[in-house]
Amino acid sequence: MITFVGAGPGAEDLITVRGQNYLRNADIIVYAGSLVNPKLLGYARESCEIYNSATMTLEEVMTVMTAGARAGKNVVRLHTGDTCLYGAVKEQMDWLEEEQIAYEICPGVSSFCGAAAALNAEYTLPGVSQSVIITRMAGRTPVPERESIRGFSAHHATMVVFLSTGMLPELQKELMEGGYEPDTPAAVVYKATWPEEKVFRCTVEKLAETAQENGIRKTALIVVGNVLDGEYQRSELYHPQFTTEFRKGKESLSEDSTREPGNIRFR
């Protein structure tokens, strides 16, 4: 069996319990050495064969994985974050299907979740944004024209931008020309959840300047949106007057039974 495992956003204890167990039982681990925390390899057995895919081609990776599977070994392909985002995992799964080799996927915690934790942020605030756009700037890997940063910016939704720290002047230009106001809250989150994590809050028009001043050139996520400024509407879900399947809403409230952001009062 071959298992694709999401390594999580960086911190070694943010891999899932299931993913950790796969590492402990692996005979072969092929890990994305440019991004995966090498401390995760500490879960592996001494006899485990370990390969760093950062120095390998797809063909070399698949040769190791298929040979291991055919020899009856447990093979783990360890990807950063969650395998569903920017992991180049689809081509590997298609290869295995053509070779009729069984595989499964163990999800992981994405770095965009780690960035939200670092920012103490909720990406979907009532009255502000109920959508999250996860995207990247076009570089050596192109982005479809219909998915341009400029086009997405017109929605004013929360945006999390991967793989674009080296293109921040172009990114902030695209964000503003697409529709975000220059003073829209933004943040540069460097290596979210790693011990060396750094968070720099700014505005869209200061993204490039902020990164340059702090020496951030790669391995950072860019978060943009008004969810970062702290103003929002109270959620209806836990409002005393809101009826759900599990709770009957109250018809009237006393003055002290409400809670408003910035003015917390409990009955």
C-alpha positions in Angstrom: 0.0 0.0 0.0 1.1 3.5 -0.8 -0.3 6.3 1.4 -0.1 10.0 0.6 0.2 11.8 4.0 -0.4 15.5 4.6 2.5 16.5 6.9 0.6 19.6 8.3 1.7 23.2 8.2 5.1 22.8 9.8 5.1 22.1 13.5 6.0 18.4 14.1 3.0 17.9 16.5 0.5 19.2 13.9 0.5 16.1 11.8 -2.6 14.1 12.4 -2.6 11.1 14.6 -3.3 8.9 11.6 -0.5 10.4 9.7 1.9 9.9 12.6 0.9 6.2 12.7 1.6 5.8 9.0 5.1 7.3 9.5 5.8 4.9 12.4 4.8 1.9 10.3 6.5 2.9 7.1 9.1 0.9 5.4 9.8 3.7 2.9 9.2 7.4 3.2 9.5 9.8 0.3 9.2 13.4 1.7 9.1 16.8 0.2 12.4 18.0 1.8 12.1 21.6 0.6 9.0 22.2 2.8 8.3 19.3 5.2 9.7 19.7 8.7 12.5 17.1 8.9 11.7 16.5 12.6 8.7 14.5 11.4 11.1 11.9 10.2 11.8 11.2 13.8 8.6 9.1 13.9 10.2 6.7 11.4 11.7 3.4 12.4 15.5 3.0 12.1 15.1 0.5 9.3 12.9 2.8 7.2 14.3 4.0 3.9 14.0 7.7 3.5 14.2 9.7 0.3 14.1 13.5 -0.2 12.0 14.2 -3.2 13.4 17.8 -3.5 16.4 16.2 -5.3 14.4 13.8 -7.4 12.3 13.9 -10.6 8.8 12.5 -10.8 10.1 9.5 -12.6 12.6 8.8 -9.8 10.0 9.3 -7.1 7.6 6.9 -8.8 10.3 4.3 -9.3 11.0 4.2 -5.6 7.3 4.1 -4.7 6.2 1.5 -7.1 9.1 -0.8 -6.4 8.4 -0.6 -2.7 4.7 -1.3 -3.1 5.4 -4.3 -5.4 7.8 -5.6 -2.8 5.0 -5.6 -0.2 6.4 -2.6 1.7 4.4 0.2 3.4 5.3 3.4 1.4 4.5 6.9 2.7 4.6 9.9 0.3 4.9 12.8 2.8 3.6 16.1 1.4 3.6 19.5 3.0 0.3 20.8 4.5 -2.6 18.9 2.9 -2.1 17.0 -0.3 -5.0 18.7 -2.0 -3.3 22.1 -2.3 -0.3 22.7 -4.6 1.1 19.2 -4.0 1.5 17.9 -7.5 -0.2 14.8 -6.2 -2.7 14.1 -9.0 0.0 13.1 -11.5 1.3 10.6 -8.9 -2.1 9.1 -8.3 -2.7 8.7 -12.0 0.6 7.0 -12.4 -0.3 4.5 -9.7 -3.7 3.8 -11.2 -2.0 3.1 -14.6 0.3 0.7 -12.8 -2.7 -0.8 -10.9 -1.1 -0.1 -7.5 -3.4 0.7 -4.6 -3.0 3.9 -2.7 -4.9 6.0 -0.2 -4.8 9.6 1.2 -4.4 10.8 4.7 -5.4 14.5 5.0 -3.3 17.0 6.7 -3.7 20.5 8.2 -3.0 23.1 5.5 -0.7 26.1 6.1 -3.6 28.5 5.4 -5.2 27.1 8.6 -1.9 27.6 10.4 -1.8 31.2 9.2 -5.2 31.9 10.5 -4.1 30.5 13.9 -1.1 32.7 13.9 -3.3 35.7 13.1 -6.0 34.8 15.6 -8.3 35.2 12.7 -11.5 33.7 11.4 -11.6 33.9 7.6 -15.4 33.8 7.4 -17.0 36.6 9.5 -20.7 37.5 9.3 -21.2 40.7 7.4 -17.6 40.8 6.2 -16.8 37.7 4.1 -18.3 34.2 3.9 -15.8 33.0 1.2 -12.1 32.2 1.2 -10.2 32.4 -2.1 -7.1 30.3 -2.1 -4.8 31.1 -5.0 -1.4 32.1 -6.2 0.3 34.5 -8.6 1.3 33.2 -12.0 5.0 32.3 -12.2 6.9 29.5 -14.0 3.7 27.6 -13.4 0.9 29.6 -15.1 -2.5 30.4 -13.7 -5.6 30.3 -16.0 -6.5 33.8 -17.1 -10.0 33.4 -15.6 -8.4 32.9 -12.2 -6.2 36.0 -12.1 -5.6 37.8 -8.8 -7.1 40.9 -10.4 -10.3 39.0 -11.3 -10.7 37.4 -7.9 -10.1 40.8 -6.1 -13.4 42.1 -7.4 -15.2 39.9 -4.9 -13.6 41.5 -1.8 -13.6 38.1 -0.2 -10.9 36.8 2.2 -7.9 35.8 0.0 -5.0 33.6 1.0 -2.1 33.7 -1.5 0.4 30.9 -1.8 3.7 30.7 -3.5 3.9 34.4 -4.3 6.2 36.1 -1.7 8.8 36.8 -4.3 6.3 38.7 -6.4 4.8 41.0 -3.9 5.1 44.3 -5.9 3.1 42.7 -8.7 0.7 41.0 -6.2 -0.2 44.2 -4.5 -0.7 46.0 -7.8 -3.0 43.2 -9.0 -5.0 43.3 -5.7 -5.6 47.0 -5.8 -6.3 47.2 -9.5 -8.7 44.4 -9.1 -10.8 46.0 -6.4 -9.2 45.9 -2.9 -8.8 49.4 -1.4 -5.1 50.3 -0.7 -5.9 50.3 3.1 -7.5 46.9 3.1 -5.9 44.9 6.0 -3.3 42.3 5.0 -0.7 40.2 6.6 2.5 38.3 5.7 2.8 35.1 7.7 6.2 33.5 7.5 6.5 29.8 8.2 3.2 29.5 10.1 3.4 27.1 13.1 7.1 26.6 12.8 9.3 27.7 15.7 10.6 30.6 13.6 7.0 31.7 12.7 6.7 35.5 12.1 3.6 37.6 11.5 3.6 41.0 9.9 0.4 42.9 9.7 0.0 45.7 7.2 -2.3 46.9 4.4 -2.4 45.8 0.8 -0.4 48.9 -0.4 2.4 48.0 2.1 2.7 44.3 1.4 6.0 44.5 -0.6 7.5 47.1 1.7 6.6 45.1 4.8 8.2 41.9 3.4 11.3 43.7 2.3 11.8 45.5 5.6 11.6 42.2 7.4 13.7 40.2 5.0 10.9 37.8 4.0 11.5 36.4 0.5 9.9 33.0 0.6 8.0 30.4 2.6 5.2 32.9 3.6 1.5 33.2 3.0 -0.2 36.4 2.2 -3.6 37.0 3.8 -5.9 39.8 2.5 -9.3 40.9 3.7 -11.4 43.0 6.0 -11.7 39.9 8.3 -8.4 41.1 9.7 -9.6 44.5 11.0 -11.8 43.1 13.8 -15.2 44.5 12.9 -18.0 42.1 12.1 -21.6 41.2 12.8 -22.5 38.8 15.6 -23.2 35.2 14.4 -26.9 34.2 14.5 -26.1 30.6 15.4 -25.6 31.3 19.1 -27.8 34.4 19.4 -30.3 33.9 22.3 -33.2 34.7 19.9 -32.1 32.3 17.2 -33.9 29.0 17.1 -32.0 25.9 15.9 -32.7 22.2 15.8 -31.2 21.9 19.3 -32.3 25.1 21.0 -35.5 27.2 21.2 -34.8 30.9 20.8 -36.1 33.4 23.5 -38.8 35.8 22.4 -37.4 38.7 24.5 -34.1 39.5 26.1 -33.0 41.5 29.1 -30.4 44.2 28.5 -27.6 42.1 30.0 -28.3 38.9 28.0 -26.6 40.1 24.8 -23.0 40.0 23.6 -21.6 42.4 21.1 -18.0 42.4 19.7 -15.9 44.7 21.8 -18.5 44.9 24.5 -18.8 41.5 26.1 -21.6 41.1 28.5 -23.0 37.8 29.9 -26.2 37.4 31.8 
